[in-house]
Amino acid sequence: DELNKNNRSTEEQYDIKESLQTKIADLEKTIDYLAKEIEATAKAVADMQEQMKRASENREGENADYQQTITDQRLTQMILDKALKRMQQVYAMLQEREAPKPGAPHIQTSGNHTDPGNGPARFSKYEKNAGGSRVLRMLETILADSRKMEDEAITTEQDAQQAYENFMKDS
């Protein structure tokens, strides 16, 4: 009876030992799996940090380009505005002057009523400087294009900044 009891006790202990060895094997597999997961996560974090670093560098470059564009466009607008105002003054002054009479002053020539002789050439009809309005329109168009480019740069900058902030927040 004692031998039987001893055999049962030994068998129970072997079962416990086998159960513990199985549990140890499972835990070792879990440790290996978790170690690989930690390694993969660490690599993903390092990759994300690298991407965030590159995104920050790109953003700095984009912002520098934006600042330069805005500065250029505002200087262009200031210069064109001054030129436009000055051209408007000049053309307004020219339009206020009295138009000269057509033709050249009369001088004594050897010509007759059908042959002008060696007299001065006749001038064509005087017109106001039509080129002035074209120049003014051109300056106004360039000024409008510059303002449009500045507005587009501002919109693009805002969109890029928002995308950058969303990327950083999601990371």
Secondary structure, 3 states (H helix, E strand, C coil): CHHHHHHHHHHHHHHHHHHHHHHHHHHHHHHHHHHHHHHHHHHHHHHHHHHHHHHHHHHHHHHHHHHHHHHHHHHHHHHHHHHHHHHHHHHHHHHHCCCCCCCCCCCCCCCCCCCCCCCCCCCCCCCCCHHHHHHHHHHHHHHHHHHHHHHHHHHHHHHHHHHHHHHHHHC
